[in-house]
């Protein structure tokens, strides 16, 4: 699977502005899926995601100000920060996510 258009560029920009992690889910019944996710992350995301991968079925257990996720599964709706949802009317593309977050960088 290829990264969503603009996602890698957005991560690179946002990692320079924020303390970022890559939060993903992985099916528990597939023992190789966790390793496959790590290899995918290294291949496609590179340095901005190095040692930043978190695998969890319960994304609400992680804390942060923002969660960028193109889905609403795995407890995303219970995340205590703001959920930014690429592919929606508010955030049609990753560039719109970056434009929204850039002024909020501390």
C-alpha positions in Angstrom: 0.0 0.0 0.0 1.3 3.4 -0.9 1.0 6.4 1.4 -1.9 8.8 0.8 -1.0 11.6 -1.6 0.8 14.4 0.4 1.0 12.4 3.6 4.7 12.0 3.7 5.4 15.6 2.8 2.9 16.7 5.6 4.6 14.4 8.2 8.0 15.8 7.3 6.8 19.4 7.7 4.8 18.7 10.9 7.6 16.7 12.5 9.7 19.8 12.2 7.1 21.8 14.1 5.6 19.3 16.6 6.6 16.3 18.7 5.0 13.7 16.4 4.3 10.0 16.6 2.9 7.6 14.1 -0.1 5.8 15.7 -1.4 2.8 13.8 -3.5 -0.3 14.4 -2.6 -3.8 13.4 -4.7 -6.9 13.4 -3.9 -9.1 16.5 -4.7 -12.3 14.7 -1.9 -11.7 12.1 1.5 -12.2 13.8 3.5 -10.7 11.0 1.4 -7.5 10.7 3.3 -5.7 13.4 6.6 -6.3 11.7 5.1 -5.5 8.4 3.9 -2.1 9.8 7.4 -1.3 11.0 8.9 -2.1 7.6 6.3 0.0 5.9 7.0 2.9 8.2 10.8 2.7 7.6 10.3 2.4 3.8 7.8 5.2 3.3 8.1 7.6 6.2 11.9 7.5 6.9 13.6 9.8 9.3 10.6 11.9 10.6 9.0 8.6 11.9 12.2 6.9 13.1 11.4 5.2 16.5 8.0 7.0 16.6 5.7 4.1 15.7 3.0 3.2 18.2 0.7 0.3 17.5 -2.6 0.3 19.4 -6.2 -0.8 18.8 -7.3 1.9 21.2 -6.1 5.2 19.9 -7.9 7.1 22.7 -5.3 5.7 25.2 -2.7 8.0 23.6 -2.5 11.6 24.6 -1.8 14.6 22.5 -3.4 17.8 21.2 -4.1 16.4 17.7 -4.7 13.1 16.1 -4.6 13.0 12.3 -6.5 9.9 11.1 -8.3 9.2 7.9 -10.6 6.8 9.7 -12.9 7.0 12.7 -12.4 3.5 13.9 -10.4 2.1 16.9 -11.7 4.6 19.5 -10.6 7.7 17.5 -13.9 9.3 18.5 -12.8 9.0 22.2 -9.4 10.7 21.7 -9.3 13.7 24.1 -7.6 16.1 21.6 -8.8 17.2 18.2 -9.2 14.7 15.5 -8.2 16.0 12.1 -9.7 13.8 9.4 -8.0 14.0 5.9 -10.4 13.4 3.1 -13.3 15.3 4.6 -14.8 18.6 3.7 -12.8 20.4 6.4 -9.5 18.7 5.4 -9.8 17.6 1.8 -6.1 16.9 1.4 -3.0 16.6 3.6 -1.9 20.1 2.6 -5.0 21.5 4.4 -4.1 19.6 7.6 -0.6 21.2 7.4 -2.0 24.6 6.8 -4.3 24.3 9.8 -1.6 23.1 12.2 1.3 25.3 11.1 0.0 28.4 13.0 -0.6 26.3 16.1 3.0 25.2 16.4 4.6 26.4 19.6 
